[in-house]
Amino acid sequence: MEAAQDKVNAEGGSNLWLTGHSLGAAIAMLAGKTMAKAGKFLEAFLFNPPYISLPVDQILKDTKVTEGLRILGTAIKFLIAVTDNHKKQRKGIGNEDTFAAISGWIPCLFVNQKDPTCSGYIGHFEHRKKLENSGAGHLARSTSHVSLTNYALSEIKGVEASEPLHRLPSANLNVNLSPSRDFLRAHELRQWWRHDQNLKCRVYEYK
């Protein structure tokens, strides 16, 4: 991160792009979030970035069951968020909304609907949009930064939950809907060079 900071200081944020594929995309995302917290929003193009969660859309084919699980997950996340806020208040720690602070950073995510590594971004942002459209915008905002996987691991280890890397407030989501023969084809980088892709693009902004 120090190298990225030094480069931004030397060249200026408007002259730099962040990019990466798979693990490289995760590293670029971390750099982008770090810079965004310092008020520097860099252009970012992240290909098949890992989403740390069970790929429920891949495991369960029933959309009603999947949506029901997402609603249940949202309710649990809300309880976690409320509990976390109370803990901070007791400790006298300010409840700074760092998620909102970096919401102006809108990285371009390129994900394949058949790639379990990154397809979780699709369900995450679509579910959040449904909550907002149904009048539950506050619920969507208060739970967007919570990761059940991170929380479970922190409870097992007995340490405070760290900020989940894969949670983003805003994104320009580009989904490849073209058929893929297997996971390797859905995850490969060269799929994004094809000119006959069936792409679905949408910008999600944190409000």
N, CA, C and O of each residue as an XYZ file, in Angstrom:
828
protein
N       0.809     -1.191      0.000
C       0.000      0.000      0.000
C       0.860      1.266      0.000
O       0.473      2.291     -0.562
N       2.024      1.182      0.633
C       2.916      2.341      0.659
C       3.397      2.672     -0.751
O       3.534      3.841     -1.111
N       3.653      1.625     -1.548
C       4.114      1.841     -2.918
C       3.021      2.538     -3.736
O       3.303      3.431     -4.535
N       1.769      2.113     -3.522
C       0.649      2.735     -4.237
C       0.505      4.196     -3.818
O       0.285      5.072     -4.654
N       0.630      4.448     -2.521
C       0.524      5.815     -2.014
C       1.624      6.697     -2.585
O       1.371      7.836     -2.977
N       2.855      6.169     -2.633
C       3.984      6.928     -3.180
C       3.757      7.252     -4.654
O       4.088      8.346     -5.111
N       3.194      6.303     -5.393
C       2.950      6.515     -6.826
C       1.878      7.576     -7.035
O       1.999      8.423     -7.921
N       0.833      7.528     -6.220
C      -0.231      8.534     -6.318
C       0.320      9.919     -5.992
O       0.000     10.897     -6.668
N       1.145      9.996     -4.962
C       1.736     11.281     -4.578
C       2.632     11.834     -5.682
O       2.704     13.045     -5.892
N       3.314     10.928     -6.386
C       4.250     11.354     -7.423
C       3.554     11.699     -8.737
O       3.914     12.672     -9.398
N       2.554     10.898     -9.114
C       1.934     11.056    -10.425
C       0.588     11.778    -10.384
O       0.167     12.377    -11.373
N      -0.079     11.717     -9.238
C      -1.425     12.275     -9.170
C      -2.462     11.205     -9.461
O      -2.256     10.381    -10.353
N      -3.568     11.196     -8.733
C      -4.571     10.145     -8.876
C      -5.211     10.074    -10.245
O      -5.585      8.989    -10.689
N      -5.349     11.206    -10.929
C      -6.022     11.217    -12.229
C      -5.186     10.556    -13.317
O      -5.706     10.255    -14.392
N      -3.906     10.327    -13.059
C      -3.009      9.735    -14.051
C      -2.791      8.244    -13.850
O      -2.012      7.629    -14.578
N      -3.473      7.653    -12.867
C      -3.237      6.250    -12.543
C      -4.523      5.439    -12.610
O      -5.601      5.930    -12.274
N      -4.394      4.195    -13.046
C      -5.489      3.231    -13.033
C      -5.075      2.048    -12.178
O      -3.896      1.705    -12.091
N      -6.057      1.435    -11.554
C      -5.839      0.183    -10.834
C      -6.499     -0.937    -11.619
O      -7.616     -0.784    -12.113
N      -5.809     -2.060    -11.732
C      -6.414     -3.188    -12.422
C      -5.814     -4.492    -11.902
O      -4.730     -4.501    -11.318
N      -6.530     -5.588    -12.121
C      -6.056     -6.890    -11.687
C      -7.099     -7.947    -11.983
O      -8.264     -7.632    -12.226
N      -6.678     -9.198    -11.963
C      -7.577    -10.322    -12.208
C      -7.503    -11.292    -11.035
O      -6.413    -11.645    -10.586
N      -8.662    -11.724    -10.537
C      -8.754    -12.690     -9.452
C      -8.057    -12.147     -8.194
O      -8.484    -11.124     -7.660
N      -7.009    -12.799     -7.717
C      -6.304    -12.312     -6.535
C      -5.711    -10.929     -6.782
O      -5.667    -10.087     -5.885
N      -5.259    -10.713     -8.008
C      -4.729     -9.395     -8.366
C      -5.800     -8.322     -8.262
O      -5.509     -7.181     -7.905
N      -7.048     -8.689     -8.577
C      -8.164     -7.751     -8.453
C      -8.432     -7.417     -6.989
O      -8.774     -6.285     -6.650
N      -8.269     -8.431     -6.116
C      -8.457     -8.202     -4.683
C      -7.410     -7.227     -4.154
O      -7.724     -6.352     -3.347
N      -6.167     -7.377     -4.608
C      -5.097     -6.472     -4.178
C      -5.358     -5.059     -4.689
O      -5.171     -4.080     -3.965
N      -5.793     -4.965     -5.944
C      -6.110     -3.653     -6.512
C      -7.290     -3.021     -5.787
O      -7.320     -1.805     -5.598
N      -8.266     -3.836     -5.377
C      -9.422     -3.331     -4.627
C      -8.986     -2.774     -3.279
O      -9.457     -1.717     -2.858
N      -8.082     -3.488     -2.598
C      -7.574     -3.024     -1.316
C      -6.860     -1.686     -1.483
O      -7.036     -0.775     -0.674
N      -6.057     -1.575     -2.532
C      -5.353     -0.318     -2.796
C      -6.349      0.803     -3.075
O      -6.184      1.924     -2.595
N      -7.384      0.493     -3.855
C      -8.378      1.504     -4.188
C      -9.158      1.975     -2.980
O      -9.407      3.172     -2.832
N      -9.550      1.048     -2.110
C     -10.289      1.424     -0.900
C      -9.409      2.250      0.038
O      -9.875      3.202      0.664
N      -8.131      1.872      0.127
C      -7.202      2.614      0.982
C      -7.041      4.042      0.484
O      -7.050      4.987      1.273
N      -6.891      4.195     -0.839
C      -6.754      5.526     -1.416
C      -8.046      6.331     -1.258
O      -8.009      7.535     -1.005
N      -9.185      5.654     -1.410
C     -10.485      6.338     -1.304
C     -10.696      6.898      0.094
O     -11.275      7.972      0.256
N     -10.221      6.162      1.120
C     -10.349      6.648      2.499
C      -9.517      7.906      2.726
O      -9.780      8.686      3.641
N      -8.511      8.088      1.875
C      -7.680      9.291      1.960
C      -8.209     10.379      1.032
O      -7.578     11.422      0.862
N      -9.377     10.128      0.431
C      -9.999     11.123     -0.439
C      -9.500     11.111     -1.863
O      -9.736     12.061     -2.610
N      -8.804     10.041     -2.257
C      -8.265      9.952     -3.619
C      -8.943      8.786     -4.339
O      -8.701      7.621     -4.024
N      -9.790      9.116     -5.302
C     -10.563      8.103     -6.024
C      -9.866      7.766     -7.344
O      -9.820      8.586     -8.261
N      -9.331      6.562     -7.425
C      -8.612      6.121     -8.622
C      -9.513      5.289     -9.522
O     -10.352      4.525     -9.043
N      -9.334      5.442    -10.823
C     -10.038      4.579    -11.773
C      -9.606      3.134    -11.524
O      -8.417      2.858    -11.363
N     -10.569      2.215    -11.491
C     -10.227      0.815    -11.209
C     -11.023     -0.113    -12.121
O     -12.222      0.074    -12.323
N     -10.341     -1.110    -12.666
C     -10.949     -2.110    -13.537
C     -10.569     -3.484    -12.976
O      -9.444     -3.953    -13.147
N     -11.534     -4.114    -12.303
C     -11.263     -5.331    -11.540
C     -11.969     -6.518    -12.177
O     -13.197     -6.546    -12.265
N     -11.191     -7.492    -12.619
C     -11.715     -8.644    -13.356
C     -11.813     -9.871    -12.449
O     -10.819    -10.305    -11.867
N     -13.025    -10.424    -12.337
C     -13.293    -11.609    -11.509
C     -12.750    -11.455    -10.090
O     -12.032    -12.331     -9.609
N     -13.083    -10.347     -9.410
C     -12.602    -10.158     -8.032
C     -13.292    -11.122     -7.079
O     -14.498    -11.332     -7.204
N     -12.575    -11.713     -6.133
C     -13.174    -12.684     -5.204
C     -14.235    -12.044     -4.304
O     -14.048    -10.943     -3.787
N     -15.338    -12.752     -4.129
C     -16.381    -12.353     -3.191
C     -16.444    -13.437     -2.128
O     -16.844    -14.567     -2.410
N     -16.047    -13.093     -0.900
C     -15.879    -14.094      0.153
C     -17.225    -14.435      0.781
O     -17.625    -13.839      1.781
N     -17.907    -15.385      0.192
C     -19.198    -15.831      0.703
C     -19.592    -17.093     -0.043
O     -19.066    -17.382     -1.118
N     -20.521    -17.842      0.535
C     -21.016    -19.027     -0.164
C     -21.763    -18.602     -1.422
O     -22.608    -17.710     -1.353
N     -21.476    -19.216     -2.572
C     -22.180    -18.865     -3.810
C     -23.586    -19.479     -3.835
O     -23.835    -20.459     -4.537
N     -24.490    -18.891     -3.063
C     -25.830    -19.482     -2.918
C     -26.566    -19.577     -4.250
O     -27.351    -20.500     -4.466
N     -26.313    -18.622     -5.141
C     -26.968    -18.672     -6.452
C     -26.515    -19.883     -7.258
O     -27.270    -20.419     -8.069
N     -25.270    -20.311     -7.027
C     -24.745    -21.470     -7.741
C     -25.216    -22.767     -7.098
O     -25.460    -23.760     -7.784
N     -25.343    -22.749     -5.764
C     -25.717    -23.964     -5.039
C     -27.216    -24.222     -5.134
O     -27.654    -25.344     -5.393
N     -27.996    -23.159     -4.920
C     -29.454    -23.281     -4.940
C     -30.008    -22.703     -6.236
O     -29.715    -21.562     -6.593
N     -30.792    -23.483     -6.918
C     -31.347    -23.030     -8.192
C     -32.715    -22.374     -8.028
O     -33.215    -21.737     -8.955
N     -33.319    -22.529     -6.849
C     -34.635    -21.954     -6.590
C     -34.467    -20.495     -6.169
O     -33.925    -20.219     -5.099
N     -34.927    -19.563     -7.001
C     -34.738    -18.144     -6.719
C     -35.496    -17.699     -5.474
O     -35.035    -16.806     -4.763
N     -36.654    -18.307     -5.195
C     -37.420    -17.926     -4.012
C     -36.676    -18.304     -2.728
O     -36.645    -17.538     -1.765
N     -36.081    -19.493     -2.734
C     -35.304    -19.927     -1.570
C     -34.074    -19.031     -1.398
O     -33.737    -18.629     -0.284
N     -33.419    -18.729     -2.504
C     -32.238    -17.871     -2.454
C     -32.583    -16.492     -1.903
O     -31.860    -15.956     -1.063
N     -33.692    -15.917     -2.378
C     -34.096    -14.595     -1.920
C     -34.490    -14.632     -0.445
O     -34.220    -13.692      0.302
N     -35.131    -15.730     -0.034
C     -35.490    -15.882      1.374
C     -34.267    -15.912      2.270
O     -34.263    -15.324      3.351
N     -33.222    -16.606      1.812
C     -31.977    -16.664      2.580
C     -31.310    -15.297      2.652
O     -30.716    -14.943      3.670
N     -31.410    -14.534      1.572
C     -30.823    -13.190      1.572
C     -31.549    -12.279      2.564
O     -30.920    -11.480      3.257
N     -32.876    -12.406      2.625
C     -33.655    -11.600      3.571
C     -33.291    -11.976      5.005
O     -33.129    -11.108      5.862
N     -33.163    -13.290      5.255
C     -32.759    -13.748      6.585
C     -31.365    -13.232      6.927
O     -31.112    -12.792      8.048
N     -30.462    -13.291      5.944
C     -29.103    -12.799      6.156
C     -29.083    -11.313      6.468
O     -28.304    -10.855      7.304
N     -29.953    -10.555      5.784
C     -30.034     -9.116      6.027
C     -30.497     -8.834      7.450
O     -29.975     -7.937      8.111
N     -31.483     -9.605      7.924
C     -31.985     -9.426      9.288
C     -30.880     -9.705     10.311
O     -30.741     -8.978     11.295
N     -30.095    -10.766     10.071
C     -28.994    -11.101     10.985
C     -27.923    -10.008     10.953
O     -27.386     -9.625     11.993
N     -27.620     -9.512      9.756
C     -26.623     -8.446      9.623
C     -27.068     -7.174     10.342
O     -26.252     -6.463     10.929
N     -28.360     -6.899     10.289
C     -28.880     -5.711     10.967
C     -28.659     -5.821     12.474
O     -28.259     -4.854     13.121
N     -28.920     -7.004     13.026
C     -28.697     -7.228     14.454
C     -27.218     -7.075     14.806
O     -26.872     -6.514     15.846
N     -26.346     -7.583     13.923
C     -24.902     -7.460     14.143
C     -24.489     -5.992     14.121
O     -23.709     -5.543     14.960
N     -25.025     -5.249     13.145
C     -24.679     -3.830     13.015
C     -25.128     -3.043     14.247
O     -24.385     -2.202     14.752
N     -26.336     -3.314     14.727
C     -26.858     -2.620     15.915
C     -26.010     -2.947     17.142
O     -25.660     -2.063     17.924
N     -25.683     -4.242     17.299
C     -24.850     -4.667     18.430
C     -23.470     -4.027     18.378
O     -22.939     -3.600     19.403
N     -22.893     -3.961     17.189
C     -21.575     -3.362     17.013
C     -21.597     -1.878     17.366
O     -20.668     -1.368     17.991
N     -22.659     -1.193     16.961
C     -22.785      0.235     17.276
C     -22.882      0.461     18.788
O     -22.286      1.398     19.318
N     -23.638     -0.405     19.479
C     -23.771     -0.288     20.927
C     -22.433     -0.520     21.624
O     -22.106      0.164     22.594
N     -21.658     -1.492     21.126
C     -20.341     -1.767     21.704
C     -19.422     -0.553     21.559
O     -18.686     -0.207     22.483
N     -19.471      0.082     20.398
C     -18.628      1.256     20.161
C     -19.027      2.415     21.068
O     -18.173      3.143     21.575
N     -20.341      2.579     21.268
C     -20.818      3.651     22.135
C     -20.362      3.441     23.576
O     -19.976      4.391     24.258
N     -20.410      2.176     24.037
C     -19.972      1.883     25.412
C     -18.482      2.144     25.594
O     -18.035      2.545     26.669
N     -17.720      1.911     24.526
C     -16.272      2.122     24.591
C     -15.890      3.565     24.293
O     -14.722      3.942     24.386
N     -16.901      4.375     23.932
C     -16.624      5.774     23.619
C     -15.972      5.961     22.271
O     -15.294      6.959     22.028
N     -16.184      4.979     21.380
C     -15.603      5.047     20.034
C     -16.630      5.664     19.100
O     -17.792      5.257     19.095
N     -16.215      6.627     18.322
C     -17.118      7.261     17.365
C     -17.563      6.282     16.290
O     -16.788      5.435     15.845
N     -18.799      6.406     15.884
C     -19.335      5.511     14.860
C     -19.175      6.144     13.483
O     -20.157      6.515     12.839
N     -17.942      6.260     13.046
C     -17.647      6.897     11.768
C     -18.070      5.987     10.617
O     -17.735      4.803     10.584
N     -18.799      6.554      9.692
C     -19.290      5.781      8.558
C     -18.253      5.823      7.432
O     -18.361      6.619      6.500
N     -17.249      4.951      7.538
C     -16.211      4.919      6.507
C     -16.757      4.402      5.187
O     -16.220      4.712      4.124
N     -17.827      3.610      5.254
C     -18.444      3.093      4.041
C     -18.974      4.250      3.200
O     -18.757      4.299      1.989
N     -19.672      5.179      3.852
C     -20.208      6.343      3.140
C     -19.081      7.237      2.643
O     -19.199      7.877      1.598
N     -17.983      7.277      3.402
C     -16.860      8.152      3.050
C     -16.213      7.765      1.724
O     -15.670      8.618      1.022
N     -16.273      6.478      1.380
C     -15.644      6.043      0.123
C     -16.682      5.740     -0.953
O     -16.353      5.161     -1.989
N     -17.946      6.132     -0.709
C     -19.008      5.789     -1.660
C     -18.839      6.470     -3.015
O     -19.408      6.028     -4.013
N     -18.051      7.552     -3.046
C     -17.817      8.224     -4.318
C     -16.865      7.479     -5.225
O     -16.761      7.785     -6.413
N     -16.166      6.497     -4.668
C     -15.287      5.653     -5.489
C     -16.123      4.559     -6.126
O     -16.718      3.740     -5.426
N     -16.171      4.542     -7.455
C     -17.003      3.572     -8.168
C     -16.123      2.730     -9.099
O     -15.974      3.065    -10.274
N     -15.539      1.643     -8.586
C     -14.701      0.783     -9.420
C     -15.532      0.000    -10.423
O     -16.702     -0.292    -10.172
N     -14.939     -0.337    -11.547
C     -15.602     -1.170    -12.557
C     -15.302     -2.632    -12.256
O     -14.147     -3.055    -12.297
N     -16.335     -3.398    -11.954
C     -16.182     -4.824    -11.666
C     -16.640     -5.627    -12.876
O     -17.694     -5.353    -13.450
N     -15.851     -6.610    -13.256
C     -16.195     -7.493    -14.372
C     -16.338     -8.908    -13.820
O     -15.350     -9.538    -13.443
N     -17.579     -9.405    -13.774
C     -17.849    -10.709    -13.169
C     -18.641    -11.579    -14.136
O     -19.387    -11.083    -14.980
N     -18.460    -12.874    -13.993
C     -19.194    -13.841    -14.809
C     -20.243    -14.518    -13.927
O     -19.931    -14.961    -12.822
N     -21.478    -14.599    -14.408
C     -22.560    -15.157    -13.598
C     -22.341    -16.620    -13.235
O     -22.960    -17.115    -12.293
N     -21.472    -17.326    -13.964
C     -21.210    -18.738    -13.700
C     -19.914    -18.964    -12.923
O     -19.503    -20.103    -12.702
N     -19.284    -17.881    -12.517
C     -18.032    -17.985    -11.763
C     -18.334    -17.839    -10.272
O     -18.608    -16.728     -9.818
N     -18.292    -18.923     -9.500
C     -18.620    -18.834     -8.068
C     -17.660    -17.963     -7.270
O     -17.973    -17.547     -6.155
N     -16.488    -17.689     -7.846
C     -15.521    -16.845     -7.155
C     -16.024    -15.412     -7.009
O     -15.794    -14.770     -5.984
N     -16.706    -14.918     -8.026
C     -17.084    -13.503     -8.033
C     -18.572    -13.240     -8.226
O     -19.002    -12.091     -8.123
N     -19.368    -14.264     -8.502
C     -20.790    -14.053     -8.813
C     -21.582    -13.505     -7.632
O     -22.691    -13.004     -7.816
N     -21.028    -13.591     -6.413
C     -21.712    -13.063     -5.246
C     -21.985    -11.565     -5.334
O     -22.922    -11.064     -4.713
N     -21.167    -10.852     -6.103
C     -21.400     -9.413     -6.269
C     -22.748     -9.145     -6.934
O     -23.399     -8.142     -6.644
N     -23.163    -10.039     -7.820
C     -24.433     -9.848     -8.524
C     -25.587     -9.872     -7.535
O     -26.392     -8.941     -7.484
N     -25.663    -10.941     -6.747
C     -26.742    -11.076     -5.773
C     -26.694     -9.991     -4.714
O     -27.734     -9.499     -4.278
N     -25.491     -9.615     -4.298
C     -25.343     -8.589     -3.255
C     -25.945     -7.260     -3.696
O     -26.768     -6.682     -2.987
N     -25.537     -6.779     -4.863
C     -26.013     -5.473     -5.312
C     -27.476     -5.510     -5.755
O     -28.212     -4.546     -5.543
N     -27.897     -6.608     -6.365
C     -29.302     -6.708     -6.770
C     -30.220     -6.733     -5.553
O     -31.284     -6.113     -5.557
N     -29.802     -7.460     -4.501
C     -30.623     -7.525     -3.286
C     -30.680     -6.158     -2.610
O     -31.733     -5.743     -2.126
N     -29.557     -5.468     -2.579
C     -29.545     -4.133     -1.969
C     -30.464     -3.183     -2.730
O     -31.154     -2.364     -2.121
N     -30.476     -3.289     -4.061
C     -31.346     -2.437     -4.872
C     -32.815     -2.748     -4.601
O     -33.640     -1.835     -4.563
N     -33.148     -4.009     -4.413
C     -34.530     -4.382     -4.096
C     -34.962     -3.786     -2.765
O     -36.089     -3.308     -2.632
N     -34.071     -3.812     -1.780
C     -34.387     -3.218     -0.485
C     -34.646     -1.717     -0.624
O     -35.588     -1.183     -0.039
N     -33.805     -1.051     -1.399
C     -33.971      0.390     -1.607
C     -35.287      0.696     -2.307
O     -35.985      1.639     -1.936
N     -35.630     -0.100     -3.321
C     -36.864      0.129     -4.076
C     -38.115     -0.160     -3.252
O     -39.190      0.372     -3.530
N     -37.963     -1.009     -2.237
C     -39.112     -1.365     -1.401
C     -39.265     -0.412     -0.209
O     -40.126     -0.618      0.647
N     -38.438      0.617     -0.156
C     -38.522      1.576      0.933
C     -37.668      1.232      2.133
O     -37.757      1.888      3.171
N     -36.836      0.202      2.000
C     -35.973     -0.221      3.111
C     -34.531      0.232      2.872
O     -33.581     -0.516      3.104
N     -34.394      1.471      2.404
C     -33.064      1.991      2.111
C     -32.167      2.046      3.334
O     -30.970      1.775      3.242
N     -32.748      2.401      4.498
C     -31.954      2.466      5.734
C     -31.404      1.091      6.094
O     -30.259      0.964      6.527
N     -32.228      0.069      5.910
C     -31.795     -1.298      6.199
C     -30.663     -1.700      5.261
O     -29.702     -2.349      5.675
N     -30.784     -1.310      3.995
C     -29.742     -1.628      3.012
C     -28.428     -0.949      3.370
O     -27.362     -1.556      3.272
N     -28.508      0.322      3.789
C     -27.294      1.066      4.128
C     -26.626      0.527      5.384
O     -25.401      0.422      5.450
N     -27.434      0.188      6.378
C     -26.870     -0.225      7.668
C     -26.285     -1.633      7.636
O     -25.556     -2.006      8.555
N     -26.578     -2.422      6.612
C     -26.083     -3.797      6.557
C     -25.095     -4.042      5.420
O     -24.493     -5.114      5.349
N     -24.919     -3.064      4.529
C     -24.073     -3.274      3.349
C     -22.628     -3.597      3.691
O     -21.952     -4.312      2.951
N     -22.154     -3.064      4.824
C     -20.742     -3.254      5.179
C     -20.504     -4.504      6.014
O     -19.357     -4.830      6.322
N     -21.569     -5.210      6.384
C     -21.440     -6.370      7.270
C     -21.265     -7.652      6.447
O     -22.000     -7.892      5.489
N     -20.304     -8.453      6.827
C     -20.063     -9.752      6.194
C     -20.266    -10.851      7.224
O     -19.562    -10.896      8.233
N     -21.222    -11.738      6.977
C     -21.476    -12.830      7.921
C     -20.266    -13.753      8.029
O     -19.969    -14.270      9.106
N     -19.572    -13.957      6.917
C     -18.381    -14.813      6.928
C     -17.308    -14.219      7.822
O     -16.723    -14.924      8.644
N     -17.041    -12.910      7.667
C     -16.048    -12.237      8.509
C     -16.433    -12.291      9.984
O     -15.593    -12.520     10.854
N     -17.723    -12.076     10.245
C     -18.199    -12.060     11.624
C     -18.048    -13.446     12.261
O     -17.615    -13.569     13.407
N     -18.412    -14.489     11.499
C     -18.305    -15.852     12.023
C     -16.849    -16.208     12.322
O     -16.557    -16.799     13.362
N     -15.941    -15.855     11.422
C     -14.521    -16.148     11.626
C     -13.967    -15.394     12.833
O     -13.148    -15.926     13.584
N     -14.421    -14.145     13.015
C     -13.939    -13.366     14.154
C     -14.425    -13.956     15.470
O     -13.699    -13.939     16.464
N     -15.658    -14.481     15.483
C     -16.188    -15.097     16.698
C     -15.430    -16.386     17.032
O     -15.168    -16.681     18.198
N     -15.086    -17.142     15.997
C     -14.341    -18.394     16.197
C     -12.945    -18.099     16.744
O     -12.455    -18.784     17.642
N     -12.315    -17.061     16.178
C     -10.954    -16.710     16.601
C     -10.936    -15.881     17.877
O      -9.894    -15.751     18.519
N     -12.088    -15.317     18.248
C     -12.148    -14.497     19.446
C     -11.519    -13.136     19.284
O     -11.015    -12.564     20.251
N     -11.542    -12.603     18.064
C     -10.974    -11.281     17.814
C     -12.039    -10.394     17.188
O     -13.065    -10.873     16.705
N     -11.774     -9.089     17.206
C     -12.721     -8.141     16.626
C     -12.753     -8.302     15.113
O     -11.715     -8.465     14.473
N     -13.959     -8.254     14.547
C     -14.114     -8.438     13.104
C     -13.442     -7.297     12.346
O     -13.633     -6.124     12.667
N     -12.658     -7.659     11.342
C     -12.025     -6.644     10.507
C     -12.968     -6.254      9.376
O     -13.940     -6.955      9.093
N     -12.674     -5.140      8.741
C     -13.505     -4.687      7.628
C     -13.368     -5.662      6.463
O     -12.249     -5.919      6.017
N     -14.475     -6.215      5.954
C     -14.383     -7.161      4.838
C     -13.921     -6.474      3.561
O     -14.498     -5.467      3.149
N     -12.892     -7.012      2.943
C     -12.324     -6.402      1.750
C     -13.326     -6.336      0.610
O     -13.379     -5.345     -0.119
N     -14.135     -7.406      0.451
C     -14.990     -7.505     -0.729
C     -16.235     -6.629     -0.665
O     -16.957     -6.518     -1.656
N     -16.501     -6.008      0.477
C     -17.679     -5.156      0.593
C     -17.396     -3.778     -0.003
O     -16.480     -3.078      0.430
N     -18.192     -3.401     -0.997
C     -18.042     -2.114     -1.657
C     -19.339     -1.319     -1.552
O     -20.417     -1.891     -1.714
N     -19.265     -0.011     -1.283
C     -20.487      0.781     -1.248
C     -21.059      1.051     -2.635
O     -22.277      1.093     -2.810
N     -20.188      1.233     -3.612
C     -20.621      1.558     -4.976
C     -19.808      0.746     -5.977
O     -18.683      0.332     -5.697
N     -20.394      0.529     -7.140
C     -19.675     -0.211     -8.182
C     -20.359     -0.055     -9.520
O     -21.577      0.105     -9.600
N     -19.558     -0.103    -10.569
C     -20.063     -0.210    -11.938
C     -19.945     -1.691    -12.289
O     -18.874     -2.167    -12.664
N     -21.064     -2.416    -12.162
C     -21.033     -3.880    -12.282
C     -21.305     -4.312    -13.716
O     -22.348     -3.999    -14.291
N     -20.340     -5.042    -14.282
C     -20.454     -5.559    -15.644
C     -20.500     -7.085    -15.569
O     -19.515     -7.722    -15.194
N     -21.641     -7.665    -15.926
C     -21.859     -9.100    -15.778
C     -21.841     -9.778    -17.140
O     -22.572     -9.386    -18.049
N     -20.999    -10.797    -17.271
C     -20.952    -11.585    -18.494
C     -22.011    -12.680    -18.405
O     -21.901    -13.593    -17.587
N     -23.043    -12.584    -19.254
C     -24.136    -13.552    -19.256
C     -23.946    -14.639    -20.306
O     -24.790    -15.523    -20.449
N     -22.845    -14.575    -21.036
C     -22.581    -15.570    -22.083
C     -22.357    -16.947    -21.465
O     -21.797    -17.043    -20.373
N     -22.782    -18.010    -22.139
C     -22.587    -19.366    -21.602
C     -21.108    -19.700    -21.439
O     -20.279    -19.328    -22.269
N     -20.788    -20.413    -20.346
C     -19.423    -20.877    -20.098
C     -19.454    -22.383    -19.881
O     -20.315    -22.893    -19.165
N     -18.516    -23.095    -20.499
C     -18.511    -24.561    -20.422
C     -18.177    -25.073    -19.025
O     -18.682    -26.114    -18.603
N     -17.330    -24.345    -18.312
C     -16.938    -24.791    -16.981
C     -16.425    -23.606    -16.179
O     -16.376    -22.477    -16.668
N     -16.041    -23.888    -14.925
C     -15.579    -22.830    -14.032
C     -14.349    -22.119    -14.579
O     -14.245    -20.895    -14.490
N     -13.415    -22.885    -15.145
C     -12.179    -22.278    -15.631
C     -12.452    -21.261    -16.726
O     -11.835    -20.197    -16.766
N     -13.393    -21.597    -17.627
C     -13.747    -20.651    -18.689
C     -14.452    -19.419    -18.114
O     -14.261    -18.304    -18.601
N     -15.261    -19.625    -17.082
C     -15.993    -18.510    -16.475
C     -15.062    -17.586    -15.691
O     -15.370    -16.414    -15.473
N     -13.915    -18.134    -15.271
C     -12.991    -17.357    -14.440
C     -11.811    -16.793    -15.232
O     -11.101    -15.921    -14.731
N     -11.592    -17.263    -16.432
C     -10.405    -16.852    -17.168
C     -10.462    -15.368    -17.555
O     -11.536    -14.785    -17.708
N      -9.292    -14.792    -17.704
C      -9.198    -13.375    -18.021
C      -9.544    -13.089    -19.477
O     -10.148    -12.059    -19.776
N      -9.176    -13.976    -20.373
C      -9.319    -13.680    -21.801
C     -10.764    -13.604    -22.280
O     -11.027    -13.159    -23.397
N     -11.714    -14.042    -21.426
C     -13.123    -13.921    -21.822
C     -13.494    -12.456    -22.063
O     -14.385    -12.155    -22.858
N     -12.799    -11.547    -21.368
C     -13.155    -10.131    -21.456
C     -12.621     -9.464    -22.704
O     -12.909     -8.293    -22.954
N     -11.838    -10.202    -23.499
C     -11.344     -9.620    -24.754
C     -12.300     -9.931    -25.914
O     -12.167     -9.365    -26.999
N     -13.261    -10.830    -25.682
C     -14.161    -11.234    -26.762
C     -15.110    -10.080    -27.127
O     -15.503     -9.275    -26.283
N     -15.458    -10.037    -28.423
C     -16.337     -8.967    -28.920
C     -17.802     -9.386    -28.957
O     -18.678     -8.557    -29.202
N     -18.075    -10.677    -28.714
C     -19.452    -11.163    -28.815
C     -20.059    -11.476    -27.443
O     -20.945    -12.324    -27.335
N     -19.589    -10.802    -26.412
C     -20.101    -11.058    -25.068
C     -21.527    -10.526    -24.910
O     -21.926     -9.535    -25.523
N     -22.267    -11.227    -24.064
C     -23.595    -10.751    -23.683
C     -23.443    -10.094    -22.317
O     -23.509    -10.762    -21.285
N     -23.241     -8.789    -22.322
C     -22.940     -8.069    -21.082
C     -24.160     -7.329    -20.538
O     -24.945     -6.751    -21.290
N     -24.296     -7.362    -19.231
C     -25.308     -6.581    -18.526
C     -24.563     -5.618    -17.613
O     -23.827     -6.047    -16.724
N     -24.746     -4.332    -17.826
C     -23.994     -3.328    -17.090
C     -24.936     -2.443    -16.273
O     -25.984     -2.018    -16.761
N     -24.550     -2.172    -15.023
C     -25.357     -1.305    -14.180
C     -24.492     -0.680    -13.095
O     -23.630     -1.333    -12.507
N     -24.740      0.583    -12.848
C     -24.016      1.304    -11.807
C     -24.853      1.299    -10.530
O     -26.024      1.681    -10.540
N     -24.239      0.862     -9.437
C     -24.896      0.858     -8.126
C     -24.186      1.883     -7.241
O     -22.981      1.795     -7.007
N     -24.949      2.843     -6.760
C     -24.372      3.874     -5.904
C     -24.935      3.778     -4.494
O     -26.126      3.541     -4.293
N     -24.067      3.966     -3.545
C     -24.456      3.919     -2.126
C     -25.129      5.238     -1.761
O     -24.533      6.307     -1.895
N     -26.368      5.154     -1.301
C     -27.129      6.377     -0.998
C     -27.584      6.356      0.459
O     -28.238      7.293      0.915
